Amino acid sequence: MSIDFLITSLIIVISPGTGVLYTLAAGLSRGSKASVVAAFGCTLGIVPHMAAAIFGLAALLHTSAVAFQTFKYLGVAYLLYMAWNTLKELGVLRVEPDTSGGSVLQVTIHAILINILNPKLSIFFFAFLPQFVRTDEAHPLSRMLELSSVFMALTFVVFVGYGLFAAAIRKHVISRPAILTWMRRAFAGAFVALGAKLAVADR
């Protein structure tokens, strides 16, 4: 395993994005269990993009303007939906005493959708993974699957770290309504900002 791949992957995973934001929100509003569930869901949401990159399907998004724009605006709409629900206290910062079975499923679905509805991820892996596969590699598909698995493991571990940190400070946040209100606005604003960034993204 290349140290360059590990370092690059870690930098990418640590960088705040929609998955990190959602995992933090889950930890703050629902506790440590929900944060781990959110991290797992976000990790699962990477699978379709990695599969697209490995099997060349990402080329469709890269070459077809219609496919890319359609997928992109679905992602933008979902991020705006998340922002609206957060402001209305129906979304990611809805404080709950514990995480019931129903909310576990809800957290998982939201986490998966957040990462699936981002066409830039497919294109990113389409350009990223091949850089670490030698041209003389005997089994390039197996190598890409190996690298993908490592990337997903790093994603899960880092996101769990983010989520558990958020869960650890949860009591300090929910005991102060004013702080929770401002955090809800900040998270909603962040979802809007990420949606706007995706909306203006080019292939």
For each residue, the residues with C-beta under 8 A, 3 or more apart:
1: 5 6 146 150
2: 5 6 132
3: 6 7
4: 7 8 132
5: 1 2 8 9 132 147 150
6: 1 2 3 9 10 150 154
7: 3 4 10 11
8: 4 5 11 12 128
9: 5 6 12 13 150 151 154
10: 6 7 13 14 154 158
11: 7 8 14 15
12: 8 9 15 128
13: 9 10 151 154 155 158 159
14: 10 11 158
15: 11 12 20
16: 20 21
17: 20 21 194
18: 21 22 79 114 115 118 191 194
19: 22 23 42 45 111 114 115 155 159
20: 15 16 17 23 24 159 162
21: 16 17 18 24 25 187 190 191 194
22: 18 19 25 26 38 42 82 92 110 111 114
23: 19 20 26 27 35 38 39 42 111 159 160 162 163 166
24: 20 21 27 28 35 162 163 165 166
25: 21 22 28 29 38 86 91 92 93 166 187
26: 22 23 29 30 34 35 37 38 92 107 111 163 166
27: 23 24 30 31 32 34 35 38 162 163 164 165 166 167 170
28: 24 25 93 166 167 169 170 173 174 183
29: 25 26 34 92 93 94 95 96 170
30: 26 27 33 34 35 95 96 98 99 103 107
31: 27 34 35 98 99 167 170
32: 27 35 36 163 164 167 168
33: 30 36 37 98 99 104
34: 26 27 29 30 31 37 38 99 103 104 107 163 167
35: 23 24 26 27 30 31 32 38 39 160 162 163 164 166 167
36: 32 33 39 40 160 163 164
37: 26 33 34 40 41 99 104 107 108 111
38: 22 23 25 26 27 34 35 41 42 107 108 110 111 159 163
39: 23 35 36 42 43 111 155 156 159 160 162 163
40: 36 37 43 44 108 111 156
41: 37 38 44 45 107 108 109 110 111 112
42: 19 22 23 38 39 45 46 111 112 114 115 155 159
43: 39 40 46 152 155 156 159
44: 40 41 47 108 111 112 115
45: 19 41 42 48 49 111 112 113 114 115 116
46: 42 43 49 50 115 121 151 152 155
47: 44 50 51 152
48: 45 51 52 116 122
49: 45 46 52 53 58 115 116 118 121 122 124 125
50: 46 47 53 54 125 129 148 151 152
51: 47 48 54 55 57
52: 48 49 55 56 57 58 61 122 125 126
53: 49 50 56 57 58 122 125 126 128 129 144
54: 50 51 129 141 144 145 148
55: 51 52
56: 52 53 59
57: 51 52 53 60 61 122
58: 49 52 53 61 62 122 123 125 126
59: 56 62 63 126
60: 57 63 64 67
61: 52 57 58 64 67 68 71 119 122 123 203
62: 58 59 68 123 126 203
63: 59 60
64: 60 61 67 68
65: 68 69 203
66: 69 70
67: 60 61 64 70 71
68: 61 62 64 65 71 72 119 203
69: 65 66 72 73
70: 66 67 73 74
71: 61 67 68 74 75 117 119
72: 68 69 75 76 119 120 198 199 201
73: 69 70 76 77 199
74: 70 71 77 78 117
75: 71 72 78 79 117 118 119 195 198
76: 72 73 79 80 195 196 198 199
77: 73 74 80 81
78: 74 75 81 82 113 114 117
79: 18 75 76 82 83 114 191 192 194 195 198
80: 76 77 83 84 191 192 195
81: 77 78 84 85
82: 22 78 79 85 86 91 92 110 114 191
83: 79 80 86 87 91 187 188 189 191 192 195
84: 80 81 87 88 91 188
85: 81 82 88 90 91 92
86: 25 82 83 89 90 91 92 93 184 187 188 191
87: 83 84 91 184 185 188
88: 84 85 91
89: 86 93 94 184
90: 85 86 94
91: 25 82 83 84 85 86 87 88 94
92: 22 25 26 29 82 85 86 110 187
93: 25 28 29 86 89 180 183 184 187
94: 29 89 90 91
95: 29 30 174 180
96: 29 30 99 100 103
97:
98: 30 31 33
99: 30 31 33 34 37 96 103 104 107
100: 96 103 104
101: 104 105
102: 105 106
103: 30 34 96 99 100 106 107
104: 33 34 37 99 100 101 107 108
105: 101 102 108 109
106: 102 103 109 110
107: 26 30 34 37 38 41 99 103 104 110 111
108: 37 38 40 41 44 104 105 111 112
109: 41 105 106 112 113
110: 22 38 41 82 92 106 107 113 114
111: 19 22 23 26 37 38 39 40 41 42 44 45 107 108 114 115
112: 41 42 44 45 108 109 115 116
113: 45 78 109 110 116 117
114: 18 19 22 42 45 78 79 82 110 111 117 118
115: 18 19 42 44 45 46 49 111 112 118 121
116: 45 48 49 112 113
117: 71 74 75 78 113 114
118: 18 49 75 114 115 121 198
119: 61 68 71 72 75 122 123
120: 72 123 124 198 201
121: 46 49 115 118 124 125
122: 48 49 52 53 57 58 61 119 125 126
123: 58 61 62 119 120 126 127 203
124: 49 120 121 127 128
125: 49 50 52 53 58 121 122 128 129 148
126: 52 53 58 59 62 122 123 129 130
127: 123 124 130 131
128: 8 12 53 124 125 131 132
129: 50 53 54 125 126 132 133 144 147 148
130: 126 127 133 144
131: 127 128
132: 2 4 5 128 129 147
133: 129 130 137 140 143 144 147
134: 137
135:
136:
137: 133 134 140 143
138:
139: 142 143
140: 133 137 143 144
141: 54 144 145
142: 139 145 146
143: 133 137 139 140 146 147
144: 53 54 129 130 133 140 141 147 148
145: 54 141 142 148 149
146: 1 142 143 149 150
147: 5 129 132 133 143 144 150 151
148: 50 54 125 129 144 145 151 152
149: 145 146 152 153
150: 1 5 6 9 146 147 153 154
151: 9 13 46 50 147 148 154 155
152: 43 46 47 50 148 149 155 156
153: 149 150 156 157
154: 6 9 10 13 150 151 157 158
155: 13 19 39 42 43 46 151 152 158 159
156: 39 40 43 152 153 159 160
157: 153 154 160 161
158: 10 13 14 154 155 161 162
159: 13 19 20 23 38 39 42 43 155 156 162 163
160: 23 35 36 39 156 157 163 164
161: 157 158 164 165
162: 20 23 24 27 35 39 158 159 165 166
163: 23 24 26 27 32 34 35 36 38 39 159 160 166 167
164: 27 32 35 36 160 161 167 168
165: 24 27 161 162 168 169
166: 23 24 25 26 27 28 35 162 163 169 170
167: 27 28 31 32 34 35 163 164 170
168: 32 164 165
169: 28 165 166 172 173
170: 27 28 29 31 166 167 173 174
171: 174 175
172: 169 175 176
173: 28 169 170 176 179 180 183
174: 28 95 170 171 180
175: 171 172
176: 172 173 179 180
177: 180 181
178: 181 182
179: 173 176 182 183
180: 93 95 173 174 176 177 183 184
181: 177 178 184 185
182: 178 179 185 186
183: 28 93 173 179 180 186 187
184: 86 87 89 93 180 181 187 188
185: 87 181 182 188 189
186: 182 183 189 190
187: 21 25 83 86 92 93 183 184 190 191
188: 83 84 86 87 184 185 191 192
189: 83 185 186 192 193
190: 21 186 187 193 194
191: 18 21 79 80 82 83 86 187 188 194 195
192: 79 80 83 188 189 195 196
193: 189 190 196 197
194: 17 18 21 79 190 191 197 198
195: 75 76 79 80 83 191 192 198 199
196: 76 192 193 199 200
197: 193 194 200 201
198: 72 75 76 79 118 120 194 195 201
199: 72 73 76 195 196
200: 196 197
201: 72 120 197 198
202:
203: 61 62 65 68 123
